[in-house]
């Protein structure tokens, strides 16, 4: 089952499928982005360039179920070559008008998720710190593609996160989402999104839950001061009681 499927957004007519998509999840430090390469595609164009409009591509699991999607608009196939060892498949060079996403680890993470979402919390901690932003991106895309809303689904009174695990603000949102909404869970990716999740759950009008934040001082050292302050403010404004008393701070 090919992992990527390009379709016309409105009609969902299939344009092509591909085993891999190289260059779309790009490292922003490398500078200006170029075309992407769809590897092992089902399309064999008779002439080039070949253009399509109103396109989205879907990420699919091994059973063919959509687990994420991206609207990319107009695309142009500008190159084609036989896939190495691909038994009649074709690699296509596709111009997306320079559109790429700054999540360089997302392709690998989607590949893992295509075999099923996490069944235990903490898988993101096995990745390097710079990959946590990509993990959070995949979590967000998969969460809404699965039909979930931006809200608290857990019903516990108290949740806990380990500050020693938090290398960046993205690590914080990875940990918070899983603590409250289970493995692979989402509860915002920035203060505004966190506020939406909490307010959609009644936060601001009542106390939602208590968050025990272990080793808060480690978080304070690792995470940008402003980003951490905004996250804490969003939690408190959203009805979350933050317990960092074990560090002598409240």
C-alpha positions as CSV (number, residue, x, y, z in Angstrom):
1,X,0.0,0.0,0.0
2,X,1.5,3.3,-1.1
3,X,1.7,5.8,1.8
4,X,0.9,8.9,-0.2
5,X,-2.1,9.6,-2.4
6,X,-2.6,12.7,-4.5
7,X,-6.2,13.6,-5.2
8,X,-8.3,16.5,-6.6
9,X,-9.5,18.1,-3.4
10,X,-13.2,18.6,-4.4
11,X,-13.9,15.4,-6.3
12,X,-11.3,13.2,-4.5
13,X,-10.4,11.8,-7.9
14,X,-7.0,10.0,-7.6
15,X,-4.1,11.5,-9.5
16,X,-1.3,9.3,-8.3
17,X,0.0,7.3,-5.4
18,X,3.6,7.2,-4.1
19,X,5.7,5.2,-1.8
20,X,7.6,8.2,-0.5
21,X,7.7,12.0,-0.8
22,X,11.2,13.5,-0.6
23,X,11.8,17.2,0.0
24,X,8.3,18.2,1.2
25,X,9.2,17.9,4.9
26,X,12.2,20.1,4.6
27,X,14.9,21.4,6.9
28,X,14.5,25.2,7.0
29,X,18.2,25.7,7.7
30,X,19.0,24.4,4.2
31,X,17.6,27.6,2.6
32,X,15.2,27.9,-0.4
33,X,13.2,24.8,-1.1
34,X,13.0,23.2,-4.5
35,X,10.8,20.6,-6.2
36,X,9.8,17.4,-4.3
37,X,10.3,13.9,-5.6
38,X,7.4,11.4,-5.4
39,X,9.0,8.0,-5.3
40,X,7.5,4.8,-6.8
41,X,4.4,6.5,-8.2
42,X,1.5,4.9,-10.1
43,X,1.6,7.7,-12.7
44,X,3.5,7.3,-16.0
45,X,3.1,10.7,-17.8
46,X,3.2,10.6,-21.6
47,X,4.4,14.1,-21.8
48,X,5.8,16.8,-19.5
49,X,5.2,19.2,-17.9
50,X,1.9,17.9,-16.6
51,X,-0.3,20.2,-14.4
52,X,-3.0,19.6,-11.9
53,X,-5.0,22.1,-9.9
54,X,-6.8,22.0,-6.5
55,X,-4.7,19.1,-5.2
56,X,-4.3,17.6,-1.7
57,X,-2.2,14.7,-0.8
58,X,-3.1,12.2,1.8
59,X,-1.0,10.2,4.2
60,X,-2.3,6.6,4.5
61,X,-1.7,3.8,6.9
62,X,-0.8,0.3,5.8
63,X,-4.5,-0.6,5.5
64,X,-5.1,2.4,3.2
65,X,-6.9,4.5,5.8
66,X,-6.2,8.3,5.6
67,X,-4.4,9.4,8.7
68,X,-3.3,12.9,7.6
69,X,-3.7,15.3,4.6
70,X,-2.2,18.5,3.1
71,X,-3.7,20.8,0.7
72,X,-1.0,21.9,-1.8
73,X,-3.1,23.6,-4.6
74,X,-1.6,23.6,-8.1
75,X,1.2,21.2,-8.8
76,X,3.3,20.5,-11.9
77,X,5.0,17.3,-12.8
78,X,8.3,18.4,-14.4
79,X,10.4,15.3,-14.5
80,X,10.1,11.5,-14.5
81,X,12.4,8.5,-14.3
82,X,12.1,4.8,-13.6
83,X,12.2,3.9,-9.9
84,X,15.3,2.0,-9.1
85,X,14.2,-1.6,-8.6
86,X,10.6,-0.4,-8.8
87,X,9.3,-2.9,-11.3
88,X,7.6,-0.5,-13.6
89,X,7.1,2.3,-11.1
90,X,8.1,5.9,-11.7
91,X,9.8,8.6,-9.7
92,X,8.3,12.0,-10.4
93,X,9.8,15.4,-9.8
94,X,6.9,17.7,-8.8
95,X,6.9,21.5,-8.4
96,X,4.7,22.7,-5.6
97,X,5.5,26.3,-6.2
98,X,8.1,26.2,-3.5
99,X,5.6,25.0,-0.9
100,X,7.3,22.8,1.8
101,X,6.8,22.3,5.5
102,X,9.6,22.9,8.1
103,X,9.3,19.6,9.8
104,X,12.3,17.6,8.6
105,X,11.5,14.5,10.7
106,X,7.8,14.3,9.8
107,X,8.2,11.9,6.9
108,X,9.9,9.3,9.1
109,X,7.4,9.8,11.9
110,X,4.5,9.4,9.5
111,X,6.1,6.2,8.3
112,X,6.1,4.9,11.9
113,X,2.5,6.0,12.4
114,X,1.4,4.3,9.2
115,X,1.8,1.0,11.1
116,X,-0.5,2.3,13.9
117,X,-0.5,5.3,16.3
118,X,1.4,5.0,19.6
119,X,0.0,2.5,22.1
120,X,2.1,3.8,24.9
121,X,3.1,7.3,25.9
122,X,6.6,8.6,25.5
123,X,7.7,7.5,22.0
124,X,8.6,11.1,21.2
125,X,11.3,11.0,23.9
126,X,13.2,8.4,21.9
127,X,13.7,11.1,19.2
128,X,16.4,13.8,19.3
129,X,15.1,17.1,20.8
130,X,15.1,18.8,17.4
131,X,12.5,16.2,16.2
132,X,9.9,17.0,18.8
133,X,8.5,19.8,16.7
134,X,8.0,17.3,13.8
135,X,6.4,14.8,16.2
136,X,4.0,17.5,17.5
137,X,3.1,18.4,13.9
138,X,2.2,14.8,13.1
139,X,0.2,14.4,16.3
140,X,-1.8,17.5,15.4
141,X,-2.5,16.4,11.9
142,X,-3.4,12.8,12.9
143,X,-5.6,14.0,15.8
144,X,-7.9,16.0,13.6
145,X,-7.8,13.6,10.7
146,X,-9.1,10.9,13.2
147,X,-12.2,13.1,13.9
148,X,-11.1,14.3,17.3
149,X,-11.8,17.8,18.5
150,X,-9.6,20.4,20.2
151,X,-10.6,19.6,23.8
152,X,-9.8,17.6,26.9
153,X,-10.9,13.9,26.5
154,X,-9.4,12.6,29.8
155,X,-11.6,12.6,32.8
156,X,-9.0,12.4,35.6
157,X,-8.7,15.1,38.3
158,X,-4.8,15.1,38.2
159,X,-2.3,14.7,35.4
160,X,1.5,14.7,35.6
161,X,4.4,15.7,33.3
162,X,8.1,15.2,33.9
163,X,10.0,18.5,33.4
164,X,13.3,16.6,33.0
165,X,11.9,15.2,29.7
166,X,11.2,18.7,28.3
167,X,14.0,20.0,26.1
168,X,12.0,22.5,24.1
169,X,8.5,24.1,24.2
170,X,7.5,21.5,21.7
171,X,8.5,18.8,24.1
172,X,6.1,20.4,26.6
173,X,3.1,20.2,24.2
174,X,4.0,16.5,23.3
175,X,4.1,15.6,27.0
176,X,0.9,17.6,27.9
177,X,-1.1,16.1,25.1
178,X,-0.2,12.6,26.0
179,X,-0.7,13.2,29.8
180,X,-4.3,14.4,29.3
181,X,-5.5,12.7,26.1
182,X,-3.4,9.5,26.0
183,X,-0.7,8.2,23.7
184,X,-0.3,10.3,20.6
185,X,-2.8,12.8,22.2
186,X,-3.1,16.4,21.3
187,X,-3.8,19.4,23.6
188,X,-2.5,22.3,21.6
189,X,0.8,23.2,19.9
190,X,1.1,26.8,21.0
191,X,-0.6,29.0,23.6
192,X,-3.5,30.0,21.4
193,X,-4.3,26.4,20.5
194,X,-3.9,25.3,24.1
195,X,-6.4,28.0,25.1
196,X,-8.8,26.7,22.5
197,X,-8.6,23.1,23.8
198,X,-9.1,24.3,27.4
199,X,-11.9,26.7,26.6
200,X,-13.7,24.1,24.5
201,X,-13.6,21.9,27.6
202,X,-15.1,24.5,30.0
203,X,-11.8,26.0,31.1
204,X,-11.9,29.6,32.3
205,X,-15.4,29.0,33.8
206,X,-14.3,26.2,36.1
207,X,-11.3,24.3,37.3
208,X,-10.5,21.6,34.8
209,X,-7.8,19.6,36.4
210,X,-4.6,19.7,38.4
211,X,-1.3,19.4,36.6
212,X,1.6,18.1,38.6
213,X,4.8,19.4,36.9
214,X,7.8,17.5,38.2
215,X,11.2,19.0,37.9
216,X,9.8,22.4,36.8
217,X,13.2,24.0,37.3
218,X,14.7,21.8,34.6
219,X,12.0,22.9,32.2
220,X,12.7,26.5,33.2
221,X,16.4,26.1,32.3
222,X,15.7,24.3,29.0
223,X,12.8,26.2,27.5
224,X,12.7,29.7,26.2
225,X,11.5,32.0,29.1
226,X,8.8,33.7,27.1
227,X,7.5,30.5,25.5
228,X,7.3,28.8,28.9
229,X,5.6,31.9,30.5
230,X,3.0,32.0,27.8
231,X,2.2,28.3,28.2
232,X,1.9,28.5,31.9
233,X,-0.4,31.6,31.6
234,X,-2.6,29.7,29.1
235,X,-2.9,26.8,31.5
236,X,-3.8,28.9,34.4
237,X,-6.3,31.1,32.4
238,X,-7.8,27.9,31.1
239,X,-8.7,26.5,34.5
240,X,-5.6,24.3,35.2
241,X,-4.2,24.3,38.7
242,X,-0.4,23.9,38.3
243,X,1.4,22.1,41.1
244,X,5.1,22.7,41.1
245,X,5.4,22.7,44.8
246,X,8.0,19.9,44.8
247,X,10.4,22.5,43.4
248,X,9.5,25.1,46.0
249,X,7.7,27.2,43.5
250,X,4.0,27.7,42.7
